[in-house]
Amino acid sequence: MLVFAGFQPLAAQDEHGQEDHATEEAHGAAGHGDSACCIVEDEDHGYDPVGTVMEHIADQNEFHVWYNVHIPLPLILYAPEHGWSTFLSSKFHHGTQAVDGYVLNHGRVNRVADPSFPQGEVHIECVSHQTEMVDEKEKDVYYVCYEGTAYKLDPPSTLDGGVLGGGITSFYDFSITKNVFTMILGAIVLILLFMAVARGYKRNEGKAPSGIQSFMEPFFTFIRDEVTVPMIGEKHYERFQPFIMTLFFFVLICNLFGLIPFFPFGANVTGNLAVTLVLAVLTFIVTNINGNGHYWEHIFWMPGIPAWVKVILTPVEVLGLFIKPFSLMIRLFANISAGHIIILSLIGLIFLFGNNGESVGGAATGGIIGGLFTAFMNLIELLVAFLQAFIFAILSASYIGAAVDEGHEHHDEAHAH
């Protein structure tokens, strides 16, 4: 479930009105003819620090290894009027070819909703970026140029279906992106690791642990003794130990993989809102499904409190049900993303000080300063990787512990005395 939750896709779409509107706009752009094709508003091709950083931390449909070296990933796309399309991202030829109306734009798949655009594999001249007023707001709009005509592109398919500003699109994207690939890799690594540990426990039954078992046992005992038992209690902790352990190791392995800057690692998995959202929703579901009568009573109608105060506190407590998973989602996302942004910004000092290769001395200075600070930040990020996994696990355990706690009556009596 955790793996498939990372799919950026599943955008809702309006199959008729929205698509017709997008088609009309595309035809409007095509009416500009050659003047609308291959226009790039910013003619300065210098180093763009913000764009470079955001591109590296974003999810993509391919791994960018070095310059023009890319590792393709499987694409699984569906458009209601066209059907399924499955192929490798290498078919796009680094953005110079369209396939079934889909194009690769800055590492992500976009689609031409205009039905007049040819299907199959066709060579495109470029993907042009323009800033336009959409709903009284300035937004980046992309066009693909084919045989001198500009066709407007739909935005990438996203989990929110355009609710958070991504735009409602005409297709569904179930592709294996960098984040999904990394989560699958992490799941395989963890399965193999835990199988090796299980074999160690069977082999060394009644003996002192050895090998990988001795390495992993401190993690197991730490999570049990410092997280699940204190937060959930002796009576119930065993039921939730597997869930808390899964959360901890999943977040940890994704954090650590994100610190390794070469293929097949380097994806910003836990710095992606779709991933942290699903992890938080899982905690929310487990917590509230296992909530007992005391838990719900203290949310909807707290005992021992005047009725007029309950009217004020009950909405706050109900709101807290959703604030807790929301804070889990934002905390992990923000901390991991911030670390990646800082490291990439420090590396970018080489290009800024070197003025894009014009100043060797500046590049050397940027390399020394950026390199030293990057090494320091990597050490901090290694600590953060463990710390954020621990925080996510202990907060999840505390929410579950509050839901299954049976000592409310004793607490109420103590407060009364």
Backbone torsions as a table, in degrees:
resi	resn	phi	psi	omega
1	MET	NA	-42.0	-179.6
2	LEU	-62.6	-36.7	-178.3
3	VAL	-67.2	-49.6	-175.6
4	PHE	-72.5	-18.7	178.6
5	ALA	-67.6	-22.6	-177.6
6	GLY	-78.3	-2.5	179.5
7	PHE	-64.1	120.4	-177.9
8	GLN	-64.1	-17.6	-167.5
9	PRO	-72.3	-151.6	177.3
10	LEU	67.5	52.1	177.2
11	ALA	-80.2	136.1	173.8
12	ALA	-72.3	155.2	179.7
13	GLN	-147.9	152.3	172.8
14	ASP	-97.3	107.9	-168.7
15	GLU	-68.9	-17.4	-175.0
16	HIS	-116.7	-69.3	-174.1
17	GLY	-60.6	-49.6	-176.8
18	GLN	-65.7	-39.7	-178.5
19	GLU	-67.9	-40.1	178.4
20	ASP	-63.1	-39.2	179.2
21	HIS	-63.6	-44.0	179.3
22	ALA	-63.1	-36.7	-179.6
23	THR	-67.0	-40.5	178.9
24	GLU	-62.9	-42.1	179.2
25	GLU	-65.0	-38.2	179.5
26	ALA	-64.2	-41.5	177.6
27	HIS	-65.0	-35.1	177.7
28	GLY	-63.1	-40.8	178.3
29	ALA	-67.2	-38.1	-179.4
30	ALA	-64.6	-26.5	179.6
31	GLY	-64.3	-18.0	178.9
32	HIS	-74.4	-13.5	179.9
33	GLY	63.6	-141.9	-175.3
34	ASP	-62.2	-29.0	-176.2
35	SER	-65.5	-23.0	-179.3
36	ALA	-91.0	-5.3	-175.0
37	CYS	-92.5	140.0	170.9
38	CYS	53.3	36.9	175.7
39	ILE	-94.3	126.0	174.1
40	VAL	-118.0	115.8	-174.1
41	GLU	-60.9	-40.1	-177.8
42	ASP	-95.7	106.2	-177.2
43	GLU	-81.4	-7.0	179.7
44	ASP	-79.3	111.4	-176.9
45	HIS	-93.2	21.9	179.5
46	GLY	-70.7	-179.2	-177.9
47	TYR	-67.1	125.8	178.1
48	ASP	-106.0	98.5	-174.2
49	PRO	-63.6	-42.9	-177.9
50	VAL	-66.1	-48.1	-179.3
51	GLY	-62.7	-39.3	-179.8
52	THR	-65.4	-45.3	-179.3
53	VAL	-63.7	-47.8	-177.6
54	MET	-64.9	-34.0	178.2
55	GLU	-67.4	-36.7	-178.1
56	HIS	-73.7	-31.2	-178.7
57	ILE	-90.1	-9.4	-179.7
58	ALA	-80.2	157.0	175.0
59	ASP	-77.2	145.1	-177.5
60	GLN	-140.8	166.9	-179.7
61	ASN	-94.2	13.7	176.1
62	GLU	-159.0	158.7	174.4
63	PHE	-95.0	124.5	176.2
64	HIS	-92.8	109.7	-175.0
65	VAL	-86.6	-55.1	-177.4
66	TRP	-162.5	123.9	179.0
67	TYR	48.5	-109.0	-178.9
68	ASN	-98.5	16.6	178.8
69	VAL	-95.2	118.4	-178.9
70	HIS	-128.8	145.5	173.8
71	ILE	-102.9	115.2	-176.6
72	PRO	-73.1	155.0	176.6
73	LEU	-126.2	155.6	-178.1
74	PRO	-67.7	137.7	176.0
75	LEU	-109.6	130.8	177.4
76	ILE	-128.2	103.2	-171.3
77	LEU	-122.9	146.9	179.3
78	TYR	-139.8	126.4	172.5
79	ALA	-121.4	127.8	-173.8
80	PRO	-53.4	-38.6	-176.7
81	GLU	-85.5	-8.4	-177.0
82	HIS	-117.5	-32.4	-177.2
83	GLY	99.2	-159.5	-175.0
84	TRP	-85.6	146.2	172.1
85	SER	-135.0	123.0	179.3
86	THR	-129.3	126.3	178.7
87	PHE	-168.1	173.0	177.2
88	LEU	-85.3	149.7	-179.3
89	SER	-64.5	-15.3	178.0
90	SER	-65.3	-19.2	178.5
91	LYS	-63.8	-20.7	179.5
92	PHE	-75.8	-12.4	-179.4
93	HIS	52.2	50.6	178.0
94	HIS	58.8	35.0	173.6
95	GLY	93.0	7.5	-179.3
96	THR	-100.7	2.5	-178.1
97	GLN	-139.2	141.5	174.5
98	ALA	-103.4	144.3	-179.9
99	VAL	-128.7	117.9	179.9
100	ASP	53.6	33.0	179.2
101	GLY	86.2	1.4	178.1
102	TYR	-100.4	144.5	176.3
103	VAL	-133.8	159.2	177.4
104	LEU	-99.0	119.4	-176.4
105	ASN	-125.4	106.9	-177.7
106	HIS	54.7	42.2	174.8
107	GLY	85.7	-7.3	179.4
108	ARG	-118.3	152.5	-177.3
109	VAL	-82.8	129.6	169.6
110	ASN	-120.0	164.4	-178.0
111	ARG	-132.4	142.9	172.5
112	VAL	-86.6	114.8	-177.2
113	ALA	-81.1	-13.4	-179.4
114	ASP	-67.3	118.6	-177.8
115	PRO	-65.7	-15.9	179.7
116	SER	-78.1	-10.9	178.3
117	PHE	-71.5	134.6	-173.8
118	PRO	-67.7	146.2	175.5
119	GLN	-86.9	178.3	-177.7
120	GLY	77.2	-160.3	-178.0
121	GLU	-99.6	120.3	179.3
122	VAL	-134.1	147.2	178.4
123	HIS	-79.5	133.8	177.6
124	ILE	-113.4	152.5	-177.0
125	GLU	-80.1	-39.9	179.9
126	CYS	-174.6	170.9	168.0
127	VAL	-113.6	116.8	-173.9
128	SER	-101.3	139.4	-178.9
129	HIS	-109.4	132.7	175.4
130	GLN	-138.3	154.7	175.2
131	THR	-104.0	121.8	-177.0
132	GLU	-130.6	161.4	176.2
133	MET	-85.8	115.8	178.2
134	VAL	-125.1	118.5	-176.8
135	ASP	54.2	44.3	176.8
136	GLU	64.7	22.3	176.8
137	LYS	-132.6	145.0	176.0
138	GLU	-76.9	126.4	-179.9
139	LYS	-136.3	151.3	175.2
140	ASP	-77.0	125.5	179.7
141	VAL	-121.8	136.1	-177.2
142	TYR	-114.2	142.5	177.0
143	TYR	-126.6	146.0	172.5
144	VAL	-106.3	135.5	-177.7
145	CYS	-102.6	120.0	179.7
146	TYR	-131.7	118.6	-179.7
147	GLU	51.5	46.0	175.1
148	GLY	78.9	3.2	-179.1
149	THR	-116.4	137.4	-179.6
150	ALA	-94.0	130.8	177.2
151	TYR	-119.3	128.0	-178.1
152	LYS	-71.3	139.4	-180.0
153	LEU	-97.6	140.4	168.3
154	ASP	-70.6	153.0	173.9
155	PRO	-69.7	167.5	177.3
156	PRO	-60.8	150.7	176.0
157	SER	-73.5	127.3	-176.3
158	THR	-128.3	163.8	-174.7
159	LEU	-62.8	-35.2	-175.1
160	ASP	-79.4	-7.6	178.7
161	GLY	64.0	25.8	178.0
162	GLY	93.6	-5.1	-178.3
163	VAL	-61.7	-37.2	-178.6
164	LEU	-95.8	19.5	173.5
165	GLY	104.2	-3.3	-179.0
166	GLY	-70.3	-25.0	-179.2
167	GLY	95.7	136.9	177.5
168	ILE	-77.7	127.6	-172.4
169	THR	-109.8	169.7	-176.0
170	SER	-96.1	11.1	-178.3
171	PHE	-148.1	165.2	178.6
172	TYR	-115.8	135.2	-175.2
173	ASP	-115.7	111.2	177.9
174	PHE	-111.0	27.0	-172.0
175	SER	-71.2	159.1	173.1
176	ILE	-85.3	98.7	179.8
177	THR	-87.4	-179.8	178.1
178	LYS	-57.3	-43.7	-178.2
179	ASN	-65.9	-43.0	179.4
180	VAL	-64.4	-44.1	178.7
181	PHE	-58.4	-44.3	-178.7
182	THR	-66.4	-37.9	178.4
183	MET	-67.1	-39.9	176.4
184	ILE	-63.3	-43.3	177.8
185	LEU	-61.2	-43.8	178.5
186	GLY	-62.5	-40.3	179.1
187	ALA	-64.2	-40.7	178.2
188	ILE	-63.8	-44.4	179.2
189	VAL	-60.5	-44.7	-178.8
190	LEU	-66.9	-39.2	178.4
191	ILE	-62.6	-46.4	179.1
192	LEU	-64.3	-38.8	179.7
193	LEU	-64.5	-47.5	-178.3
194	PHE	-69.3	-32.0	175.4
195	MET	-65.4	-39.1	178.2
196	ALA	-66.1	-39.8	178.3
197	VAL	-65.3	-41.9	179.5
198	ALA	-61.4	-41.4	177.0
199	ARG	-63.8	-35.3	178.1
200	GLY	-64.1	-40.6	179.5
201	TYR	-66.1	-37.8	178.5
202	LYS	-69.2	-40.9	-177.4
203	ARG	-70.0	-36.0	-175.2
204	ASN	-105.9	27.8	-180.0
205	GLU	-58.2	125.4	-178.2
206	GLY	80.5	2.3	-179.6
207	LYS	-119.4	171.0	176.6
208	ALA	-69.5	141.6	-179.8
209	PRO	-64.2	153.5	179.9
210	SER	-144.7	163.0	176.6
211	GLY	61.9	-138.1	-177.5
212	ILE	-65.3	-27.0	177.8
213	GLN	-63.2	-43.5	-179.8
214	SER	-68.3	-27.5	178.1
215	PHE	-73.6	-39.1	-174.9
216	MET	-86.2	-24.3	-175.0
217	GLU	-59.0	-39.6	176.7
218	PRO	-58.7	-34.1	176.9
219	PHE	-65.5	-44.3	-179.1
220	PHE	-62.5	-48.6	-178.0
221	THR	-67.5	-33.9	178.8
222	PHE	-65.1	-46.9	179.4
223	ILE	-62.8	-39.7	-180.0
224	ARG	-68.1	-49.7	-172.4
225	ASP	-80.0	-27.5	-175.2
226	GLU	-108.9	-11.4	-176.9
227	VAL	-121.6	-67.3	-170.1
228	THR	-72.2	-45.1	-178.9
229	VAL	-65.0	-49.6	179.2
230	PRO	-65.8	-36.2	-174.6
231	MET	-84.0	-37.2	-174.1
232	ILE	-102.7	-31.7	179.0
233	GLY	104.7	155.7	-177.1
234	GLU	-60.7	-33.8	-173.4
235	LYS	-72.4	-36.1	-170.4
236	HIS	-113.7	-8.6	-169.0
237	TYR	-63.0	-32.5	-176.5
238	GLU	-64.3	-30.7	179.5
239	ARG	-65.1	-33.8	-172.9
240	PHE	-106.6	-1.9	179.7
241	GLN	-57.5	-46.6	179.6
242	PRO	-60.0	-40.1	-178.9
243	PHE	-65.6	-46.5	-179.4
244	ILE	-65.5	-40.0	178.5
245	MET	-64.3	-39.8	178.6
246	THR	-62.9	-45.5	177.6
247	LEU	-58.0	-48.2	-176.2
248	PHE	-60.7	-51.5	-175.4
249	PHE	-73.0	-32.1	177.4
250	PHE	-65.8	-48.3	178.7
251	VAL	-63.1	-41.4	-178.4
252	LEU	-63.9	-47.4	-176.8
253	ILE	-66.2	-36.9	177.6
254	CYS	-68.2	-39.1	177.0
255	ASN	-62.4	-44.8	-177.9
256	LEU	-68.4	-40.3	177.8
257	PHE	-62.0	-34.2	-179.7
258	GLY	-68.3	-18.0	-179.7
259	LEU	-86.6	-11.7	-179.4
260	ILE	-91.4	115.0	-166.9
261	PRO	-85.9	23.2	179.3
262	PHE	-139.6	160.6	-178.1
263	PHE	-59.9	138.3	8.4
264	PRO	-96.8	27.3	-178.0
265	PHE	-108.5	-164.1	174.6
266	GLY	90.7	-4.0	-180.0
267	ALA	-74.8	144.3	-178.6
268	ASN	-91.1	66.8	-171.2
269	VAL	-67.2	-57.7	-177.0
270	THR	-78.5	-1.4	170.7
271	GLY	-96.6	20.4	179.5
272	ASN	-114.8	124.9	-175.2
273	LEU	-61.4	-32.4	-179.7
274	ALA	-62.7	-39.4	-178.8
275	VAL	-71.3	-51.0	-178.5
276	THR	-65.3	-30.7	177.1
277	LEU	-62.2	-46.7	-177.5
278	VAL	-68.1	-38.7	176.1
279	LEU	-60.3	-42.5	179.5
280	ALA	-67.6	-38.8	179.0
281	VAL	-65.1	-38.7	177.0
282	LEU	-61.2	-43.5	176.6
283	THR	-62.0	-41.9	179.1
284	PHE	-60.2	-45.0	-178.5
285	ILE	-66.2	-48.5	-179.1
286	VAL	-61.1	-40.7	-179.1
287	THR	-63.1	-50.6	-171.4
288	ASN	-81.5	-25.6	174.2
289	ILE	-66.8	-33.9	-177.3
290	ASN	-94.9	4.5	178.7
291	GLY	-65.4	133.5	179.5
292	ASN	-92.3	-176.8	-177.2
293	GLY	-61.3	-39.5	179.6
294	HIS	-62.6	-39.2	-179.4
295	TYR	-61.6	-49.0	-178.0
296	TRP	-71.1	-32.6	177.2
297	GLU	-62.9	-40.8	-179.0
298	HIS	-74.9	-10.4	175.2
299	ILE	-91.8	-47.5	-172.3
300	PHE	-92.5	-27.8	-178.4
301	TRP	-158.1	81.4	-172.6
302	MET	-60.2	127.7	-179.6
303	PRO	-73.0	150.2	175.9
304	GLY	76.8	14.1	-178.6
305	ILE	-122.8	138.3	179.0
306	PRO	-54.6	146.7	-174.8
307	ALA	-59.3	-38.5	-177.3
308	TRP	-67.9	-28.5	176.2
309	VAL	-74.3	-36.0	178.6
310	LYS	-60.6	-37.1	179.7
311	VAL	-60.2	-32.3	179.7
312	ILE	-82.5	-42.8	-172.9
313	LEU	-77.2	-31.9	-176.5
314	THR	-59.8	-47.4	176.5
315	PRO	-60.7	-34.6	178.7
316	VAL	-65.8	-42.9	179.9
317	GLU	-66.4	-40.0	178.1
318	VAL	-64.5	-42.7	177.5
319	LEU	-62.2	-34.6	179.2
320	GLY	-63.2	-26.4	176.4
321	LEU	-57.6	-35.2	-176.7
322	PHE	-96.9	-25.0	178.8
323	ILE	-68.2	-36.7	-178.2
324	LYS	-61.0	-53.8	177.5
325	PRO	-65.9	-31.2	178.0
326	PHE	-63.5	-41.7	178.5
327	SER	-66.7	-35.5	175.4
328	LEU	-60.3	-46.1	-178.0
329	MET	-62.7	-50.0	-175.3
330	ILE	-68.9	-39.5	-176.3
331	ARG	-60.7	-50.0	-178.4
332	LEU	-66.2	-46.4	179.7
333	PHE	-58.1	-49.0	-174.6
334	ALA	-67.5	-43.2	-177.4
335	ASN	-66.7	-43.1	-178.9
336	ILE	-71.3	-43.1	179.3
337	SER	-63.0	-40.6	-179.0
338	ALA	-61.4	-40.9	178.8
339	GLY	-62.8	-44.1	178.7
340	HIS	-64.0	-41.0	-178.9
341	ILE	-64.1	-42.2	-179.5
342	ILE	-64.2	-45.9	-179.2
343	ILE	-63.0	-45.1	179.3
344	LEU	-65.8	-34.0	177.7
345	SER	-67.4	-38.6	178.2
346	LEU	-65.8	-40.7	176.7
347	ILE	-64.5	-34.6	179.3
348	GLY	-64.7	-16.2	177.7
349	LEU	-60.8	-29.5	178.3
350	ILE	-58.7	-44.9	-177.4
351	PHE	-77.1	-34.3	179.7
352	LEU	-69.3	-48.2	-179.7
353	PHE	-69.0	-32.8	-179.4
354	GLY	-82.2	-3.1	178.7
355	ASN	51.3	49.2	178.1
356	ASN	57.6	40.3	175.2
357	GLY	94.5	-5.6	-178.7
358	GLU	-78.0	-23.9	-178.4
359	SER	-124.2	106.0	179.7
360	VAL	-67.4	-40.7	179.0
361	GLY	-63.1	-41.1	177.9
362	GLY	-64.3	-40.4	178.6
363	ALA	-64.2	-39.8	177.9
364	ALA	-64.4	-42.2	177.7
365	THR	-62.7	-45.2	177.7
366	GLY	-63.0	-36.9	178.8
367	GLY	-64.6	-41.8	179.9
368	ILE	-67.4	-49.9	-178.7
369	ILE	-65.3	-50.1	-179.3
370	GLY	-63.7	-39.4	-179.5
371	GLY	-64.0	-44.3	-179.4
372	LEU	-64.8	-47.1	-179.4
373	PHE	-68.7	-33.3	178.0
374	THR	-66.0	-41.4	177.1
375	ALA	-61.0	-41.7	178.3
376	PHE	-65.4	-43.4	-179.5
377	MET	-65.6	-34.2	177.8
378	ASN	-63.2	-36.9	176.5
379	LEU	-65.8	-41.7	177.4
380	ILE	-64.6	-41.5	-179.6
381	GLU	-65.2	-31.6	175.7
382	LEU	-63.5	-41.9	176.1
383	LEU	-65.2	-43.0	-179.7
384	VAL	-62.6	-35.8	179.5
385	ALA	-57.9	-45.8	177.9
386	PHE	-72.3	-41.4	-175.8
387	LEU	-64.3	-43.9	-178.9
388	GLN	-68.7	-33.9	175.4
389	ALA	-65.2	-41.4	178.5
390	PHE	-65.7	-44.1	-178.5
391	ILE	-64.0	-43.5	179.0
392	PHE	-61.7	-41.2	-178.8
393	ALA	-68.2	-44.7	-175.2
394	ILE	-72.2	-34.5	176.5
395	LEU	-69.3	-40.6	176.6
396	SER	-61.5	-42.1	179.0
397	ALA	-65.4	-37.1	-179.8
398	SER	-67.8	-37.1	177.8
399	TYR	-67.1	-41.9	178.2
400	ILE	-66.0	-40.9	179.2
401	GLY	-60.0	-40.3	178.2
402	ALA	-66.5	-30.7	-178.2
403	ALA	-75.6	-31.9	-176.2
404	VAL	-102.9	-1.0	-178.3
405	ASP	-62.2	131.1	179.9
406	GLU	-107.0	10.6	-174.7
407	GLY	-101.0	18.8	-178.0
408	HIS	-63.2	-38.3	-178.6
409	GLU	-62.6	-40.3	179.3
410	HIS	-66.6	-38.9	178.3
411	HIS	-64.5	-40.7	-179.6
412	ASP	-64.1	-41.3	178.9
413	GLU	-64.3	-40.7	179.7
414	ALA	-64.1	-41.0	178.3
415	HIS	-64.8	-38.9	180.0
416	ALA	-62.9	-42.7	178.4
417	HIS	-66.8	NA	NA
